[in-house]
Amino acid sequence: MREAEFEIQTADGVMDTFVCHPEEGGPYPAVILYMDAPGIREELRDMARRLGTVGYYVLLPNMYYRTGREGNYGYDLAQIRSDDSQRTKMFEVMNTLNNALVVSDTAPMLEHIRSSDAATDGPVGCVGYCMSGQYVMSVGAAYPDDFAAIASFYGVGIITEDDDSPHLNADKVKGEVYLAFAADDPFVPQPIVDALPGVLDAAGVSHRVEVYPGTEHGFAFPQRPVYVKDAGERHWERIFALYDRNLKR
């Protein structure tokens, strides 16, 4: 596995980005991994590596770069589950992002992909966890000719009452969409999960919406107390199949 840290210039600063891809062969289809609320950590790099090993050029951007680099977000990652004040600070940083900012940040990432000899010039994939469910749907609509495969796991904010709700632009998405949810998730109300198939059908989006039985929010992350191995492995199976269909042409 080849790994590197790139500094990608955005409209608002420099976004530090972890990149990995297989050591031999290539070029490889590109995938952007949009992080969950806790921020960049080794667990996410390991997930990027697992995706990379099956033949992808993977970007893992520090979406909180406007706040700071890894470990300097203003909260203690090790304490967010046990200390309410640290968890509150994490949510404050999370709320500094919005759909427009992530769409803006994605443009230079796509430019980076197109300029890399290790990445193909073909379609791109993306996957978002937790807070980034809304963001992968937003970038899929903003860059429909780039993103051919869009995946989200227990993604929040896909349907909201705000003017920038991603579902309002779903008709612009050309890629195949896979949305997976936990059976028990206070961050994604069941009526939202129930509404999504109809919304995507009406928008003409090729999609699959799936609920993983016996799971809670965060089930795909091995270092979370709520990790469910069977569900975590199914999550990889679904991602690999989605990308094989749409990116490895």
KETI-329127 format. One record per residue: x, y, z of N, C-alpha, C in turn. Coordinates in steps of 0.02 Angstrom, whole numbers, plus 32768, in hexadecimal, padded with zeros to 4 digits. Each point is the difference from the previous one (the first is absolute). Example, Ala and Ser with C-alpha at 12.3 -4.5 7.8 and 13.67 -1.06 7.14 Angstrom:
2
82947EE481867FD3803B8000802D803C80007FEE80357FDC802A803B80037FD980378025
//
This chain:
249
802A7FC480007FD6803C8000802C803E80007FF3802D7FD18023804080007FD580348023801F8028802A7FDC80328027802480437FFB7FD980358003801D80447FFE7FD080318021801A803780167FD8803880198008803A7FCF7FC880177FE6800080387FD27FDE803C80218018803B7FEE7FE0803E80157FDC801C7FC37FBF7FFE80027FD780157FC77FE68047800D800E802D7FD47FEA804580077FB680057FF07FDB801F802E7FB8800B7FF67FF3804C80007FC280127FFA7FEE80478001800B801E804580047FD6803480058019804480417FEF8024802F7FE07FDD803E7FEE8021801F7FC27FE380247FDB802A80227FC47FEA7FE37FC480257FE77FD07FDA7FE07FC5801B80317FC57FFF80167FEB803B802C7FC680037FD87FC17FF1801C7FD77FD47FDB7FC77FE5802D7FC27FFC7FE87FCA801E80227FC07FFD7FEC7FDC7FC080317FE57FDC7FF37FDD7FC180237FBD80027FDE7FCC7FE980207FBE7FFC7FE77FDC7FC280297FD17FE77FED7FD67FC7802F7FC57FFE7FF07FCB7FDA802C7FC67FFE804680117FE780307FD780158046800D7FEE800E7FF07FB77FDF7FCD7FE6800E7FEA7FBC7FC3800A7FD3800E80077FC07FCA80087FCF7FE980477FFC7FC280077FEB7FE380437FF98004801A7FBA7FE280397FF27FDE802B80307FBE7FE180197FE5801E80357FC67FE580237FC6803280017FC37FE67FFF7FC6802D80098006802280457FE9803D800380068028803E7FC17FFE80298009800280427FC98003802F8011803380367FD0802A80118009803080377FDA7FE5803C80227FFA80387FE27FEA803F7FF4803D802C7FC1801180097FED8039802A7FF47FE880478023801F802F80047FE780457FC08008802880007FE2803A7FC9800880308010803980307FD4800D802F8005803B802A803F8003802C80197FC8801C803B8006802B803F801B7FDE80057FF97FBF8039801D7FDC80357FCC7FED803580187FE180357FD57FE680237FDC803A800D7FBF7FF480227FD6803180187FC17FDB80287FD88022801C7FC57FE07FCA7FCE7FEB7FCA7FFC80247FCA7FD37FEE7FE680107FBA7FFA80407FEF7FE980137FBD80357FF27FCC8040800A801180357FEF7FD080007FB67FF27FF37FD780337FFC7FB87FF57FC67FEE7FD07FC9802380067FC87FF47FD3801180157FB9802480377FF9801780157FBE80307FCC7FE3802B7FE5802A802F7FCD7FE87FDB7FC27FE97FCD7FEA80257FDC7FC47FEC7FDF800A7FBC7FE5803B7FF67FE2800F7FBF803580037FCA803A801C8010803680057FD0801B7FBC7FEA80027FD0802E801E7FBF7FF07FDB7FDB7FC97FC1800F7FF67FDA7FDD7FCB800180267FBE802D80317FFB800B801F7FBF7FE580467FF68005802A80347FE780457FFA8034803380187FFB803B7FE38028803980157FD38028803080107FFE80407FD28019803480198040801F7FD480328002800E803F80227FD8800380408020801280377FE0800A80408010804780177FD580317FF0800F804680127FF0800F80488027802D801D7FF0801B80427FCC80377FF67FC17FEE80087FCB80307FF27FFE8039803480227FF88038800380348033803E802C7FFA801D80027FC5803F80267FF87FF8804980117FC5801B7FFB7FF6804780128008800A804C7FF47FCB802680078003804980477FED8015801C7FCC7FE280437FEA801180107FBD7FE2803D7FEA800A80167FBF7FE87FEC7FCA8032800B7FC37FEC7FEF7FC7802B801A800980477FD47FF680308013800680467FFE8046801B7FF180307FD57FFE804680157FBE80217FED7FCB7FDC800E7FBE80197FF07FDF8025803A80217FFF803B7FE48022803A7FDA7FD2802F80017FBF7FF27FE27FD0802E802D7FC280037FF67FD9803580287FC4800A7FD87FC57FE480197FE37FCA7FDC7FCA7FDF7FF57FC5802E80317FF4802C7FFA7FC6802D7FCA800A80357FE9803E80097FD1800F80367FB8800D7FE87FF47FFF7FBF7FBF80177FE87FC77FD18014800F7FC1800F7FCB7FD380157FF18004804A8030801980277FF7800180497FF98046801D801180337FDA7FFF804480197FD1802A7FD47FC98015801D7FCE80257FD9801B80417FE4802E80208025801B80407FE9802B7FF67FC180257FC87FFE80287FF17FC57FD47FEF7FC47FCB7FDC800E7FD17FEE7FCB7FDE803E7FE47FEF802F802D7FE2803F7FE9802F80267FD3804180018012803280237FD780067FDE7FBB7FFC7FBE800080047FDC7FC07FC680157FD37FC38003801C7FC780137FD8800580497FE8801F802A8028800B80467FEB802C80037FC280357FD78000802C7FFE7FC57FDB7FE17FC57FDB7FCB800C7FD97FE07FCA7FD280337FDF7FE2802B80297FCF80307FE58020803B7FDD804380037FFD802080337FD87FFC7FEF7FB57FEF7FC17FF17FFB7FEB7FBB7FB880077FE77FF980047FBF7FBF7FFD7FE180087FE57FB97FC97FF57FDF80037FE27FBD8028802A7FCF7FF7804280028022802C7FD1804C7FFD800980177FFF803F80487FFD800C801E7FBF7FE77FDD7FC8800C801B7FC07FEB7FFF7FFA7FB37FCD801B7FE17FFE80017FB7803B80297FE5800D803880208039802A7FEC80427FDB800980087FDE8038803E7FDC800E800B7FC57FD17FCA7FE67FE580067FC57FD5801D80117FBC7FF5803C7FE8801A80137FBE804C7FF87FFB8028801A803080497FF57FFB80147FB8800B7FD87FD98025800F7FB980077FF97FDD7FBD7FCC80117FDB7FF87FE47FBD803880157FD28016803E8006803980187FD9803F7FD88011800A7FF2804080397FD880157FFD7FBB7FE17FC67FE180017FF77FBE7FE3801280017FB67FE680317FDC800C80037FB88049800D7FEF8026801C802F8046800F7FF3802F7FC880167FE57FCD8021802B7FCB801A80097FC87FCE803E7FEB7FF6800E7FC87FD37FE77FBE801C7FF57FFE80427FEA7FC1801F7FB47FF77FFD7FDC80337FEC7FB77FFD7FFC7FE980007FB77FCB7FDB7FF27FE680007FBC7FDB80417FF17FF2800B7FC17FDA803A7FEB7FB57FF37FFF7FEC7FC580167FBA7FEC7FFC7FD68016803B7FC77FDF800A7FD280148034801E7FF880467FE58027802F8018800380457FC97FE6802E80157FE380387FD17FEA803380088028803F7FCF7FFC802D8007802080417FD97FD7803380158008803E7FDD7FE0803880028030803B7FC7800780227FFC802C803A7FE27FDC803A80198010803B7FE77FE3803E7FE48036802D7FC97FEF80227FE6802D80347FEF80457FE28023803480167FF180447FE9800780077FB580267FD47FE0801080087FB97FCE7FE07FD17FCB7FE2801A7FCC7FE77FD47FE380387FD57FF3803880217FE5803A7FDB8033801A7FCD80407FFA80118033801D7FD5800C7FD67FC17FFE7FBE8005800A7FD87FC37FC580097FD17FC48008801B7FC7800D7FD4800680457FDF801B802F8025800880447FE5803580027FC980387FDF800A803480027FCD7FEC7FD67FC37FD87FCB800D7FE77FD97FC77FD480297FD27FD9802E801E7FD6802D7FD9802780397FE1803380188023802780397FE880307FEC7FC880187FC1800180307FE97FCE7FE77FBE7FE27FC780037FDF7FE07FC27FE880297FDB7FCB802980247FDB80287FDF7FCC80407FE0801C800E800D8040803B7FE380207FEE7FC4802B7FCD8007802A7FF07FCD80317FCF7FCC7FE3801A7FC47FF57FD67FCB7FE47FE87FCF8035801C8004803C7FED7FD180358003802580437FC8800380237FF98028803D7FE67FD2803780257FFB80377FEB7FD680387FFE802980407FD07FEF802A7FF9802280417FEC7FCC8034801F8005803B7FF07FD380377FEB8029803D7FC37FF180187FDE80248035800A804C7FF87FF480167FC3800980477FEF7FC8802C801980138038801D7FCF8030801A7FF580387FCD7FC8802280077FF4803E7FDB7FF07FF87FB77FEF7FC47FE97FF17FF77FB97FBD801F7FEE7FD17FFD802F7FC180237FF87FF7802E803D7FFE80417FF37FF3803180357FCD80327FE77FEF802F802B7FD380367FEC8025803E7FE880427FFB7FFB8028803A7FEA800080077FB48010803C7FEA8000800D7FB880367FD97FDB80357FEC802480367FDC7FE07FFC7FB4800C7FC67FE880147FF87FB8800C80147FD97FC1802C7FCE800780177FDB7FC57FC97FE07FD77FCA7FEB80207FCC7FDE7FDA7FE0802D7FCC8005804180097FE2802F7FD0802580007FBD803F7FEA800280277FFE7FC2800D7FB97FE87FDC7FD1801C800C7FBA7FEE7FF77FF27FB67FD580267FDF7FF57FF57FB9803C80107FD580338020801D803D80107FDB80347FC880047FF57FD1802D802F7FC980097FFA7FCE7FC7803A7FF17FE280017FCF7FC9801C7FBD8017802680008037801F7FC380177FD07FD2802580177FC2800B7FDA7FD18028800A800F804A7FCA7FFE80268001801480477FEF7FC3802C80297FF780347FF27FCD80327FFF802180447FC77FFB80237FF7801E80417FF07FC98033802B7FFA80337FF67FCE80347FF5802280437FD37FE480287FEF801E804080007FCB8037800A8018803D7FFB7FD4803A7FB77FF680137FF27FC7801E7FBC7FF280167FEA802D80398030801580297FF3802B803A802E803C7FFD7FE680387FE9802A803B7FF67FDA80408011800F801E803A7FDE803E80138011803B7FD380377FFA7FDA801580387FD57FDD7FFF7FBC7FE17FC87FEF7FDC7FFB7FC07FBB7FE5800F7FCE802B80077FBD7FE980117FE47FCF7FCD7FDA7FCF80177FE57FCD7FD47FD7801D7FC77FD88035800B7FDB801C7FC7802D80177FC7803D8016800F802E80137FCC80157FC37FD780127FCB802380147FC27FDE7FC67FE77FD57FC48002801A7FC57FE97FDB7FF2802A7FC28010804180047FF1802D7FC980327FFD7FC7803D7FEB800F803580057FCE7FF47FD87FC07FE87FC280027FF47FDD7FC17FD180257FD17FCB801C801B7FD180257FD7801E80407FE48027802280288022803D7FE9802F7FF07FC680277FCB800880317FEF7FCC7FDE7FE47FC27FCA7FDB80097FDA7FE97FC77FE5803B7FD77FE3803080247FE4803B7FDE803580287FDC803E7FFF801B803680267FE180217FD97FC77FED7FC27FF7801D7FD87FCA80467FE7800F80107FF8803F80437FEA801580037FB4800680337FE27FE3800C7FB9800A80197FF780487FDD7FD880288010800080477FED7FBE8022801D7FF8803B7FEB7FCC802F8004801D80467FCC7FF980277FFE801680457FF87FC2802B802D7FF8803080027FC2802780088010804B7FDC7FDC802980078005804980217FC1801980358008802A80247FC780197FE27FEB80447FE37FC680047FE07FEA803F80327FFB803A7FE8800F803B802A7FF7803C803A802F80057FFB803B7FE28039802F80007FEB8043801D8033802780147FF880448017802D802D7FD77FF780418007802880327FDD804A7FF3800E80287FF97FCB80477FF4800980157FB87FF87FD37FD47FEA800D7FB98000803A7FEA7FD4801580297FD080347FEA7FD18047800D801980088024803780428013801880197FCE803480377FDC7FF280177FCB802C8012801680478012803F80098014801780437FC7801F80277FC47FFE7FE57FC5801980247FE27FC9802B7FE58011803B7FDE7FCD80287FC47FE17FDC7FE380247FD07FC57FE77FDC80127FD87FC280407FF47FF580157FDA7FC57FDF7FBB7FFF7FE67FEE7FC57FE37FBE7FF580257FE17FC580267FCC800E802D7FE57FCD7FDB7FEB7FC07FCA7FDB80077FDC7FE97FC57FE7803C7FD67FE7803280227FE8803C7FDC803A80267FE1803780048025803B80227FE5801A7FDF7FC180007FBD7FFF80177FDD7FC57FCE80067FC67FBF800180107FCE800B7FCC800A80467FE280108030802A800B80447FE8803980017FCC80357FDA800C80367FFD7FCF7FE97FDB7FC17FDB7FCB80087FE77FDB7FC67FD6802D7FD37FD58029801F7FD5802D7FD8802A80357FDC8031801C8024802B80347FE180267FE37FC480207FC7800B80287FE37FCA7FD57FF07FC47FC57FE5800A7FD47FF07FC87FEA803F7FDB7FEE803480267FEB803F7FE28037801D7FD4803D8001801A8037801D7FDA80167FD47FC67FFE7FBE800980117FD47FC87FD1800B7FC57FC0800A80107FCE800A7FCA800B80417FDB8012803380247FFE80447FE4804480207FF180357FE8801F804180217FF980327FD87FD87FFC7FBD800580317FD67FDE7FE67FEA7FBC7FF980307FD47FE47FF27FBE80387FEC7FD0
//
